[in-house]
C-alpha cells in the first residue's frame, strides 16, 4: 500500500542523513519505526552490543591486565554522558 506523508524539512534531512549513514532506504526506516510504534517490535541493541561498540569488550588480556589505554576514562565518560554530568 502506498501512503504519502509530508515531513518537516528538518525531519526529512535527518532521515536522509540517517539513510545514507546506515545504508538503508527511507521506506525501510519508516516501516521499522512504525512497526516499533504500533506492533511493539523492539530492535534495541543488547548490552553486549552496546559494550562492544563502546570499546569495553576485549579490553582486558588473559592475565586480567587492561590491554586498552584509557578504559577507565571511557567508562567514566559513558556514565557521565548517560546521566548528564
Secondary structure as UniProt FT lines:
FT   HELIX           9..22
FT   HELIX           26..39
FT   HELIX           47..54
FT   TURN            57..58
FT   TURN            62..63
FT   TURN            69..70
FT   HELIX           71..83
//
